[in-house]
C-alpha cells in the first residue's frame, strides 16, 4: 500500500513539474529544468588547454540564464561549442599582439542517439599577448543575450521535449539495456531527467524508477562503502566522519552492503563519542534519496580521478 501511495504522489509531482516547465520556460525551478552539459574540444583540436575553462564557463552561463540546469553525471543532452580559427595576425608593434577571428559553432544534441536538436554560430574576435589570451578574449566577447542565442536555446528545448514525447519507448528500452549491462546508475539518471520535462514519458519512467534504483544501489553499494571507508581512514576526525557518513547515508537499507555499512557507522560513532551527531541522513522522500545517490556517484568519480563530465564526452566525428 505504501508503494502505491508513493507512486501516486510521485506521478502528481511529475505532472506539476511538467506543467511548470511548459508554462514558465524562462523561470522554472532547478528540478523542472532540462539538464544540459557543456562540451568543448580538447587541446588536440588546436584549442589551447588553458582557454577551455573560459569557453566552458560561457556555455554554463548560457545554459543557466536560459533555464537549463547544470552538469549531469551521465549527460544525455549536451551544449557543445566548436571554435574554428578563421584568421590570425601578429602585429609588428612593440609589444607584439596576436589578433584572432573565430567562428564558434554551437550545438544542442543528444549524445546517446547522436541527434542534433539545434545549431547556431557566432563570429568573435580577440586580442592578447599570447594565443591563450587571444582565445580567452574572443570567448569573453561571445554574446549570450542576443536573439540568435535565445532562438537557438528555445528551439533546442522544444525539440528535446518533442523528442521525449515521440521517442519515449526507445528511451525506455535504453534504460532497460543499461540496467542489465551493469550501468543502472546511468539508467537511473536518465529516468530522473525524463520525469522533469515530459508528462507522458514521466508516467512510463515512474513505473521503472524504483526497480532501476534498487539495481543501481546493488551495483554501486561496494563503491559507496569503499568511499566511506577511504574517507574515514584518511581522516579519522569529525570532518572525515562527516564525509564517510554522507556516503553511508546513500546505502539503501536493503542493499547487500548495508550490514557492513552499519558496522562502519557504529565504529565512527564509538570513536567520535557522539551518538546523536553521527546518524545517517534521513531523506524527505525516495526521489531525494535517488538524487543524492547520483550526486554521490559524481563525488566518487571525482575522488577516483575520473574527471568532470565535460572531459569524458566524445563528440568528434559526429558533431564536427
C-alpha positions in Angstrom: 0.0 0.0 0.0 2.9 2.4 0.9 4.5 1.8 -2.5 1.2 2.6 -4.3 0.9 5.8 -2.4 4.5 6.7 -3.2 3.9 6.3 -6.9 0.7 8.3 -6.8 2.5 11.2 -5.1 5.4 10.9 -7.4 3.2 11.0 -10.5 1.5 14.1 -9.2 4.8 15.7 -8.6 6.0 14.9 -12.1 2.8 16.3 -13.6 3.1 19.6 -11.7 6.8 19.9 -12.8 5.9 19.3 -16.4 3.2 22.0 -16.4 5.6 24.4 -14.8 8.2 23.7 -17.5 5.7 24.3 -20.3 4.2 27.5 -18.9 7.2 29.3 -17.5 10.2 28.1 -19.6 12.3 31.1 -18.6 11.7 31.0 -14.8 11.4 27.3 -13.9 13.0 25.8 -10.8 16.1 23.6 -10.9 14.1 20.5 -10.6 12.0 21.3 -13.6 14.8 22.2 -15.9 16.3 20.0 -18.6 19.9 19.0 -17.8 22.3 20.3 -20.4 26.1 19.6 -20.1 28.7 21.9 -21.7 31.2 20.3 -24.1 34.2 21.8 -25.9 37.0 20.3 -27.9 40.1 19.1 -26.2 43.6 20.6 -26.6 44.3 18.3 -29.6 41.8 20.3 -31.7 44.1 23.4 -31.7 42.2 25.0 -28.8 44.7 26.0 -26.1 44.1 23.9 -23.0 44.2 26.9 -20.8 41.4 28.6 -22.8 39.0 25.7 -22.4 37.7 26.8 -18.9 36.7 30.2 -20.3 34.6 28.7 -23.1 33.1 26.1 -20.7 32.2 28.9 -18.4 30.4 30.9 -21.1 28.4 27.8 -22.1 27.4 27.3 -18.5 26.3 30.9 -18.3 24.2 30.4 -21.5 22.6 27.3 -20.1 21.8 28.8 -16.7 20.4 32.1 -18.0 18.1 30.4 -20.4 16.6 28.0 -17.9 18.7 24.9 -18.2 20.3 23.1 -15.2 24.0 22.4 -14.7 26.1 19.4 -15.5 24.8 15.9 -15.3 26.9 13.0 -14.0 25.9 10.9 -17.0 24.9 13.5 -19.5 22.4 12.7 -22.3 21.8 16.3 -23.6 24.8 18.5 -24.3 25.5 22.1 -25.2 28.6 21.9 -27.4 30.9 24.6 -28.9 33.5 24.1 -31.6 35.6 27.3 -32.2 37.1 27.4 -35.7 40.1 29.7 -36.4 39.2 32.0 -39.3 42.1 34.4 -39.2 45.2 35.1 -37.1 47.5 38.2 -37.3 50.6 39.2 -35.3 51.2 42.9 -35.1 54.6 44.4 -35.9 54.4 46.8 -33.0 56.0 46.5 -29.6 54.8 44.8 -27.6 53.6 42.2 -30.1 49.9 41.5 -30.1 48.0 38.5 -31.5 44.7 39.2 -33.2 42.4 36.2 -33.9 39.0 35.8 -35.5 36.9 32.7 -34.6 33.6 31.2 -35.8 32.1 29.5 -32.7 29.6 26.8 -33.8 27.1 25.8 -31.1 25.0 22.6 -30.9 22.3 21.3 -28.6 22.3 17.5 -29.1 21.6 14.1 -27.6 24.9 12.2 -27.2 23.2 8.8 -26.8 21.3 8.9 -30.1 23.6 11.4 -31.8 20.5 13.6 -32.5 21.2 17.3 -33.2 18.3 19.5 -32.0 19.5 23.0 -32.6 22.6 24.8 -34.1 23.8 28.3 -34.4 27.2 30.1 -34.9 28.8 33.4 -33.8 31.8 35.3 -35.1 34.1 36.6 -32.4 37.4 38.4 -32.2 40.1 38.5 -29.6 43.4 40.1 -28.9 46.2 39.3 -26.5 49.9 38.9 -25.9 49.7 35.1 -26.3 47.4 32.6 -28.1 45.8 31.8 -24.8 45.0 35.4 -24.0 43.6 35.9 -27.5 41.3 32.9 -27.3 40.1 34.0 -23.8 39.5 37.5 -25.1 37.4 36.1 -28.0 35.3 33.8 -25.8 34.7 36.7 -23.4 33.2 38.7 -26.2 30.7 35.9 -27.1 27.2 37.5 -26.8 24.8 35.3 -24.9 21.8 37.6 -24.8 21.0 38.3 -28.5 18.0 37.0 -30.4 20.1 34.3 -32.2 21.2 32.7 -29.0 17.7 32.9 -27.4 16.2 31.3 -30.5 18.9 28.6 -30.5 18.2 27.6 -26.9 14.4 27.9 -27.3 14.5 25.6 -30.4 16.7 23.1 -28.6 14.4 23.0 -25.6 11.3 22.5 -27.6 12.9 19.8 -29.7 14.1 17.9 -26.6 10.6 17.9 -25.2 9.2 16.7 -28.5 11.9 14.1 -28.6 10.8 12.7 -25.2 7.2 12.7 -26.3 7.7 10.9 -29.6 10.6 8.5 -28.8 9.9 7.6 -25.2 9.6 3.9 -25.9 13.1 3.9 -27.4 14.4 5.7 -24.3 12.7 3.1 -22.0 14.4 0.4 -24.0 17.8 2.0 -23.5 17.1 2.3 -19.8 16.4 -1.4 -19.6 19.6 -2.1 -21.6 21.8 0.0 -19.3 20.3 -1.5 -16.2 21.0 -5.0 -17.5 24.6 -4.1 -18.6 25.7 -3.1 -15.1 25.1 0.6 -15.8 22.0 1.1 -13.7 23.2 4.4 -12.2 23.3 5.9 -15.7 19.8 4.4 -16.4 18.5 6.0 -13.2 19.7 9.5 -14.1 18.1 9.1 -17.5 14.8 8.4 -15.7 15.1 11.3 -13.3 15.8 13.7 -16.2 12.8 12.3 -18.2 10.4 12.8 -15.4 11.1 16.6 -15.2 10.2 17.5 -18.8 7.5 15.3 -20.3 4.4 14.1 -18.6 3.6 11.2 -20.9 7.2 9.9 -20.7 7.2 10.6 -16.9 4.4 8.2 -16.4 6.4 5.4 -18.0 9.6 6.5 -16.2 7.8 6.4 -12.8 7.0 2.7 -13.3 10.7 1.9 -13.8 12.3 4.2 -11.3 12.1 2.1 -8.1 13.3 -1.1 -9.8 16.2 0.7 -11.5 17.2 2.4 -8.3 17.4 -0.9 -6.5 19.6 -2.3 -9.3 21.8 0.8 -9.2 22.3 0.6 -5.4 23.1 -3.1 -5.7 25.7 -2.4 -8.4 27.3 0.6 -6.7 27.0 -0.2 -3.0 30.6 -1.6 -2.8 31.9 1.7 -4.4 29.9 3.8 -1.9 31.0 1.6 1.0 34.7 1.8 -0.1 34.4 5.6 -0.5 33.2 5.8 3.1 36.0 3.6 4.4 38.6 5.6 2.5 37.3 8.9 3.8 37.3 7.7 7.4 40.7 6.0 7.2 42.3 9.1 5.6 40.8 11.5 8.1 39.6 9.9 11.4 38.3 13.3 12.6 34.9 15.0 12.7 35.4 16.2 9.1 36.3 12.8 7.9 33.5 11.2 9.8 31.1 13.6 8.1 32.4 12.6 4.7 32.1 8.9 5.5 28.6 9.2 6.9 27.5 11.1 3.8 28.4 8.1 1.6 26.9 5.6 4.1 23.6 7.6 4.2 23.1 6.7 0.5 23.2 3.0 1.1 19.6 1.7 0.9 18.6 -0.5 3.9 18.0 -3.4 1.6 21.4 -3.3 -0.2 23.9 -6.1 0.3 26.4 -3.7 1.8 24.1 -2.3 4.4 25.3 -4.7 7.2 29.0 -3.7 6.7 27.9 0.0 6.4 26.1 -0.2 9.7 29.2 -1.7 11.3 31.3 1.1 10.0 28.8 3.7 11.2 29.0 2.1 14.7 32.7 2.4 14.7 32.6 6.0 13.7 30.1 6.7 16.5 32.3 5.0 19.0 35.4 6.9 18.1 33.6 10.2 17.9 31.8 9.5 21.2 28.8 11.4 19.9 25.9 9.0 19.3 23.5 11.7 18.1 25.7 13.6 15.7 26.7 10.7 13.5 23.4 9.3 12.4 22.6 8.6 8.8 20.8 11.4 6.9 17.0 11.0 6.7 15.8 11.8 3.3 12.4 13.5 2.8 11.3 11.1 0.1 12.6 8.4 -2.3 13.3 10.8 -5.1 15.5 12.9 -2.8 17.5 9.7 -1.9 17.9 8.9 -5.6 19.2 12.4 -6.5 21.6 12.2 -3.5 22.8 8.8 -4.8 23.5 10.3 -8.2 25.5 13.1 -6.6 27.4 10.6 -4.5 28.4 8.8 -7.7 29.7 12.1 -9.1 31.7 12.6 -5.9 33.2 9.1 -6.1 34.1 9.7 -9.7 36.0 12.9 -8.9 37.6 11.2 -5.9 38.9 8.3 -8.0 40.3 10.7 -10.7 37.7 10.1 -13.4 37.4 13.8 -14.0 34.5 16.1 -14.7 31.8 15.1 -17.2 32.9 17.6 -19.9 36.2 15.7 -20.2 34.6 12.3 -20.7 32.3 13.1 -23.6 33.5 12.4 -27.1 31.6 14.2 -29.9 34.3 14.5 -32.6 33.3 12.6 -35.6 29.6 13.2 -35.4 29.2 16.9 -34.3 32.3 18.1 -36.1 
